[in-house]
Amino acid sequence: MRDPDGLIARAGIRGDPDRDQHFLVDDRVLDRLPTYLEEIDADTSHLLEIGGGTGALTDRLLAVGDEVTVVERDPDLAAFLREEFADEIAAGDLTVIEGDALAVDLPDFSASVSNLPYGVSSEIAFRLFPEGKPLVLMFQQEFAERMVAESGTSEYGRLSVSSQHYADIELVESIPKEAFSPPPAVQSAVIRAVPREPDYEVADEDFFLRFVKALFTQRRKTIRNAIRNTAHISGLAEPEAVVDAADEDVLQKRAGAMAPAEFAALAQLAWDVGEPEND
């Protein structure tokens, strides 16, 4: 395996916190990341990495995947990856896409292992979740804890419901700041997402996610008041009709106490009687 510090030295690039660049340099962590896919017998025929950096994780993924595609937005780093991994690219094992992971066309990948740029980690995660593929992703610790949180806990929120709508999510490892160069201001964590259909149905996924977002903007209010106060976010033309039709015990709850299936049932009711705007 290529030495992470050696890669940084050859690239002649220092990580830049102002540009959200923190390179993972701990060999033990780098070696473990692909094993979280192997533990669930995930398909490793085409691995996707978002934010390749200097290629330390790319190198590990090439050892376990038949094919790897890496997306890197920094032109200098993308050029270094093409130079450093020229043999792997020539052999057809690696593809380097230079560009923004939120804008480029993603390949038909089988799974993703990525140390995401934290500034856009949420947006990238929710681009990957709907693909329905196993994911091993690194986030800020607090973000990861919110992603896996259960209803009734202080960490539970919109992120929890939206993430768990797509997958079973597990926090598999916490990563100390010292594993990175330069060290970030906060601790990091790795989650593994195994895609599955939710145990409830929603008539319109976009509306469901928008409805959840709306109610959590008023998480300290009762569901009754949250429905009334957030029609500008949820797009409900008739929020009062939803309040009139909903069960009283649901209306007295607050968003943080609502399990995903309860949100789904309420969103279905809102869809049926609340006259939501079409996107």
C-alpha positions as CSV (number, residue, x, y, z in Angstrom):
1,M,0.0,0.0,0.0
2,R,1.2,3.5,-0.7
3,D,2.3,5.5,2.3
4,P,-0.2,8.4,3.0
5,D,2.6,10.8,4.0
6,G,4.6,9.9,1.0
7,L,1.6,10.6,-1.3
8,I,1.2,14.1,0.3
9,A,4.9,14.7,-0.2
10,R,4.8,13.7,-3.8
11,A,1.7,15.8,-4.4
12,G,3.5,18.8,-3.0
13,I,0.2,19.9,-1.5
14,R,-0.7,20.7,2.1
15,G,-4.2,20.1,3.4
16,D,-6.1,23.4,3.7
17,P,-8.8,23.7,6.4
18,D,-10.1,26.8,4.7
19,R,-10.9,24.7,1.6
20,D,-12.2,21.7,3.7
21,Q,-9.1,19.6,2.9
22,H,-8.1,17.2,5.7
23,F,-6.2,14.2,4.4
24,L,-6.6,10.9,6.2
25,V,-3.1,9.6,7.0
26,D,-3.6,6.9,9.6
27,D,-2.8,3.6,7.9
28,R,-4.9,1.6,10.3
29,V,-8.0,3.6,9.6
30,L,-7.4,3.5,5.9
31,D,-6.9,-0.3,6.0
32,R,-10.1,-0.7,8.0
33,L,-12.5,1.3,5.8
34,P,-12.9,-1.2,2.9
35,T,-13.5,-4.0,5.5
36,Y,-16.8,-2.5,6.4
37,L,-18.0,-3.4,2.9
38,E,-16.5,-6.9,3.1
39,E,-18.3,-7.6,6.4
40,I,-21.6,-7.4,4.6
41,D,-20.5,-9.1,1.4
42,A,-21.1,-6.0,-0.6
43,D,-20.6,-6.0,-4.3
44,T,-17.1,-4.4,-4.8
45,S,-17.1,-4.7,-8.6
46,H,-17.2,-0.9,-9.0
47,L,-16.3,1.3,-6.1
48,L,-17.0,5.0,-6.0
49,E,-14.9,7.4,-3.9
50,I,-15.9,11.0,-3.4
51,G,-13.0,13.3,-2.6
52,G,-9.9,11.4,-3.6
53,G,-7.4,13.8,-2.1
54,T,-3.9,12.4,-2.6
55,G,-5.1,8.9,-3.1
56,A,-4.4,7.0,0.1
57,L,-7.9,5.6,0.3
58,T,-8.0,5.2,-3.5
59,D,-5.0,2.9,-3.2
60,R,-6.8,0.7,-0.7
61,L,-10.0,0.6,-2.8
62,L,-8.0,-0.6,-5.8
63,A,-6.9,-3.6,-3.8
64,V,-10.4,-4.8,-3.1
65,G,-12.5,-3.5,-6.0
66,D,-12.5,-4.6,-9.6
67,E,-12.9,-1.0,-10.8
68,V,-12.7,2.3,-8.9
69,T,-14.0,5.7,-9.9
70,V,-12.8,8.7,-7.9
71,V,-14.3,12.2,-8.0
72,E,-12.0,15.0,-7.1
73,R,-13.0,18.7,-7.4
74,D,-9.5,20.2,-6.9
75,P,-7.8,20.4,-10.3
76,D,-4.3,20.0,-8.8
77,L,-5.2,16.9,-6.8
78,A,-7.1,15.4,-9.8
79,A,-3.9,16.0,-11.9
80,F,-1.8,14.3,-9.2
81,L,-4.1,11.3,-9.0
82,R,-3.9,10.9,-12.8
83,E,-0.1,11.0,-12.6
84,E,0.3,8.8,-9.4
85,F,-2.1,6.2,-10.7
86,A,-1.2,6.3,-14.3
87,D,-0.7,2.5,-14.5
88,E,-4.0,1.7,-12.9
89,I,-5.8,4.2,-15.2
90,A,-4.1,2.7,-18.3
91,A,-5.1,-0.8,-17.1
92,G,-8.8,0.3,-16.9
93,D,-8.9,-0.2,-13.1
94,L,-9.3,3.5,-12.2
95,T,-11.2,6.4,-13.5
96,V,-10.6,9.9,-12.2
97,I,-13.4,12.4,-12.7
98,E,-12.4,16.0,-12.1
99,G,-15.4,18.0,-10.8
100,D,-17.9,18.7,-8.1
101,A,-19.5,15.6,-6.8
102,L,-22.9,17.4,-6.6
103,A,-22.8,18.3,-10.3
104,V,-20.9,15.5,-12.3
105,D,-22.6,12.5,-13.7
106,L,-21.9,9.6,-11.3
107,P,-21.1,6.1,-12.8
108,D,-23.2,3.0,-12.2
109,F,-21.3,2.1,-9.0
110,S,-21.8,-0.9,-6.8
111,A,-20.8,0.7,-3.5
112,S,-19.0,3.8,-2.2
113,V,-16.3,4.3,0.4
114,S,-15.5,8.0,0.9
115,N,-14.0,10.5,3.3
116,L,-16.4,13.3,2.4
117,P,-15.6,17.0,2.4
118,Y,-17.5,18.0,5.5
119,G,-18.8,21.3,4.2
120,V,-21.0,19.5,1.6
121,S,-21.2,16.1,3.3
122,S,-25.0,16.2,3.8
123,E,-25.7,17.2,0.2
124,I,-23.4,14.4,-1.1
125,A,-24.9,11.8,1.2
126,F,-28.4,12.6,0.0
127,R,-27.2,12.4,-3.6
128,L,-25.8,8.9,-2.8
129,F,-28.7,7.5,-0.6
130,P,-31.3,7.3,-3.4
131,E,-28.9,5.2,-5.5
132,G,-29.7,2.3,-3.2
133,K,-26.1,1.1,-2.8
134,P,-24.0,0.2,0.3
135,L,-22.1,3.2,1.6
136,V,-19.2,3.6,4.0
137,L,-18.9,7.4,4.6
138,M,-16.9,9.6,7.0
139,F,-18.6,12.6,8.6
140,Q,-18.1,14.9,11.5
141,Q,-18.9,12.8,14.7
142,E,-21.9,14.9,15.6
143,F,-23.4,14.6,12.1
144,A,-23.0,10.8,12.2
145,E,-24.6,10.6,15.6
146,R,-27.6,12.5,14.4
147,M,-27.8,10.3,11.3
148,V,-28.2,7.1,13.4
149,A,-30.2,8.6,16.3
150,E,-33.5,7.1,17.4
151,S,-36.7,9.0,18.2
152,G,-36.9,10.5,21.7
153,T,-33.2,11.3,21.9
154,S,-31.7,14.8,21.7
155,E,-29.8,14.0,18.5
156,Y,-32.9,12.8,16.7
157,G,-34.1,15.1,13.9
158,R,-34.7,15.6,10.3
159,L,-31.4,14.1,9.3
160,S,-32.2,10.9,11.3
161,V,-35.6,10.4,9.6
162,S,-34.4,11.3,6.1
163,S,-31.3,9.0,6.3
164,Q,-33.1,6.0,7.9
165,H,-35.7,6.3,5.2
166,Y,-33.2,5.0,2.7
167,A,-31.0,2.6,4.7
168,D,-30.1,0.8,7.9
169,I,-27.4,3.0,9.2
170,E,-24.7,2.1,11.8
171,L,-21.9,4.2,13.3
172,V,-19.0,1.7,12.9
173,E,-16.0,3.7,14.1
174,S,-15.0,7.1,15.6
175,I,-11.9,8.6,14.2
176,P,-9.6,10.9,16.3
177,K,-8.5,14.3,14.9
178,E,-4.9,13.1,14.8
179,A,-5.7,10.6,12.0
180,F,-5.8,13.6,9.6
181,S,-3.4,16.1,8.2
182,P,-4.0,18.8,9.1
183,P,-6.2,17.7,12.1
184,P,-9.8,19.0,11.8
185,A,-11.4,21.0,14.6
186,V,-13.7,18.1,15.5
187,Q,-13.7,14.3,15.8
188,S,-14.9,12.3,12.9
189,A,-16.9,9.1,12.6
190,V,-17.6,6.4,9.9
191,I,-21.1,5.2,9.2
192,R,-22.2,2.2,7.1
193,A,-25.5,2.4,5.3
194,V,-27.1,-0.8,4.0
195,P,-29.9,0.1,1.6
196,R,-33.4,-1.3,2.2
197,E,-37.0,-0.3,1.5
198,P,-38.6,1.4,4.5
199,D,-41.2,-0.5,6.5
200,Y,-43.9,2.0,5.5
201,E,-45.1,3.5,2.2
202,V,-45.2,7.1,1.1
203,A,-47.2,8.3,-1.9
204,D,-44.6,10.9,-2.9
205,E,-41.0,10.7,-1.6
206,D,-40.1,14.4,-2.3
207,F,-43.2,15.5,-0.3
208,F,-42.5,13.1,2.5
209,L,-38.9,14.5,3.0
210,R,-40.2,18.1,2.6
211,F,-42.9,17.5,5.2
212,V,-40.4,16.0,7.7
213,K,-38.1,19.0,7.1
214,A,-41.0,21.4,7.7
215,L,-42.1,19.8,11.0
216,F,-38.6,19.7,12.4
217,T,-38.2,23.5,11.8
218,Q,-40.7,23.7,14.7
219,R,-39.5,20.8,16.8
220,R,-40.4,22.5,20.1
221,K,-44.0,23.1,18.9
222,T,-46.7,20.4,19.0
223,I,-47.4,18.7,15.7
224,R,-50.7,20.6,15.5
225,N,-48.9,23.9,15.5
226,A,-46.0,22.8,13.4
227,I,-48.4,21.7,10.6
228,R,-50.1,25.1,10.8
229,N,-46.9,27.1,11.0
230,T,-44.9,25.5,8.2
231,A,-47.3,25.3,5.2
232,H,-44.8,27.6,3.4
233,I,-42.2,24.9,3.7
234,S,-44.3,21.7,3.2
235,G,-46.3,23.3,0.4
236,L,-49.7,22.4,2.0
237,A,-52.5,24.5,0.7
238,E,-54.9,23.2,3.4
239,P,-52.9,22.6,6.6
240,E,-56.1,23.0,8.7
241,A,-57.6,20.1,6.9
242,V,-54.7,17.9,8.0
243,V,-55.1,19.1,11.6
244,D,-58.8,18.3,11.5
245,A,-58.2,14.8,10.1
246,A,-55.2,13.7,12.3
247,D,-55.5,11.8,15.5
248,E,-55.4,13.9,18.7
249,D,-52.6,11.9,20.2
250,V,-50.4,12.6,17.2
251,L,-51.2,16.3,17.2
252,Q,-50.1,16.6,20.8
253,K,-46.7,15.1,20.1
254,R,-43.5,16.9,19.1
255,A,-41.4,16.1,16.1
256,G,-38.6,14.6,18.2
257,A,-40.9,11.9,19.5
258,M,-42.3,10.8,16.1
259,A,-40.8,7.6,14.7
260,P,-40.2,7.5,11.0
261,A,-43.3,5.3,10.4
262,E,-45.4,7.9,12.2
263,F,-44.1,10.7,10.1
264,A,-44.9,8.6,7.0
265,A,-48.5,8.0,8.1
266,L,-49.0,11.7,8.9
267,A,-47.4,12.7,5.6
268,Q,-49.7,10.3,3.7
269,L,-52.7,12.0,5.5
270,A,-51.3,15.4,4.5
271,W,-50.9,14.3,1.0
272,D,-54.5,13.0,0.8
273,V,-56.3,16.0,2.4
274,G,-53.8,18.9,2.6
275,E,-53.7,19.7,-1.2
276,P,-49.9,19.9,-1.4
277,E,-48.3,21.8,-4.2
278,N,-46.8,19.8,-7.0
279,D,-43.1,20.4,-7.6
